[in-house]
């Protein structure tokens, strides 16, 4: 196995990663308020991952690419930062 895989990413996509991180954060807070700790923890992890992706895309123009992702930007295709 090789090292981490990265792909080039358009820096203009960074706000979309922040939007996803915000969605996961809100889900984490809601789940924690209901005592649903598994969902809260999972949402926290996804929030952190998307926050790190936003930094990597914004400052370096790179995005970690998992082997199972089919598109260049994974699940962000077609998502805008305006909603």
C-alpha positions in Angstrom: 0.0 0.0 0.0 1.1 3.5 -0.8 0.9 6.7 1.1 -2.2 8.9 1.4 -3.9 9.7 -1.8 -4.9 13.2 -2.8 -6.5 14.8 -5.7 -6.6 18.3 -6.9 -9.6 20.3 -5.8 -10.9 23.6 -6.8 -10.3 26.0 -3.9 -13.8 27.5 -4.5 -15.2 24.3 -3.1 -13.9 25.0 0.4 -17.2 26.7 1.5 -19.1 23.6 0.5 -16.9 21.6 2.9 -17.7 24.1 5.7 -21.4 23.8 4.9 -21.2 20.0 5.3 -19.2 20.4 8.5 -21.8 22.8 9.8 -24.6 20.3 9.0 -22.8 17.5 10.8 -22.1 19.9 13.8 -25.8 20.7 14.0 -26.7 17.1 13.8 -24.2 16.3 16.6 -25.7 18.9 18.9 -29.3 17.7 18.2 -28.3 14.1 18.8 -26.5 14.9 22.0 -29.5 16.8 23.3 -31.6 13.7 22.7 -29.0 11.4 24.4 -28.3 9.6 21.1 -24.5 9.3 21.7 -23.7 7.0 18.8 -25.1 9.5 16.3 -23.6 12.4 18.1 -20.1 10.8 18.0 -20.4 9.8 14.4 -21.5 13.3 13.4 -18.6 14.8 15.4 -16.2 12.7 13.4 -17.7 13.7 10.1 -17.7 17.4 11.2 -14.0 17.1 11.9 -13.2 15.4 8.6 -15.1 18.0 6.6 -13.4 20.8 8.5 -10.0 19.4 7.7 -11.0 18.9 4.1 -12.0 22.6 3.9 -8.6 23.7 5.2 -6.7 21.3 2.8 -8.8 22.5 -0.2 -8.7 26.2 0.7 -5.0 26.4 1.5 -3.5 23.7 -0.7 -6.0 22.9 -3.4 -5.8 19.2 -2.4 -8.5 16.8 -1.1 -7.8 13.4 0.4 -9.4 10.8 -1.9 -10.7 7.5 -0.5 -10.4 4.5 -2.8 -14.2 4.1 -2.9 -15.0 7.6 -4.1 -16.1 7.6 -7.7 -16.0 11.2 -8.5 -13.2 13.8 -8.4 -14.9 15.5 -5.5 -16.8 12.6 -4.1 -20.2 13.6 -2.7 -19.7 17.3 -3.2 -20.5 17.3 -6.9 -23.3 19.6 -7.6 -23.4 21.1 -4.1 -23.0 24.9 -3.9 -22.0 26.9 -0.8 -25.2 28.9 -1.1 -27.5 26.0 -0.2 
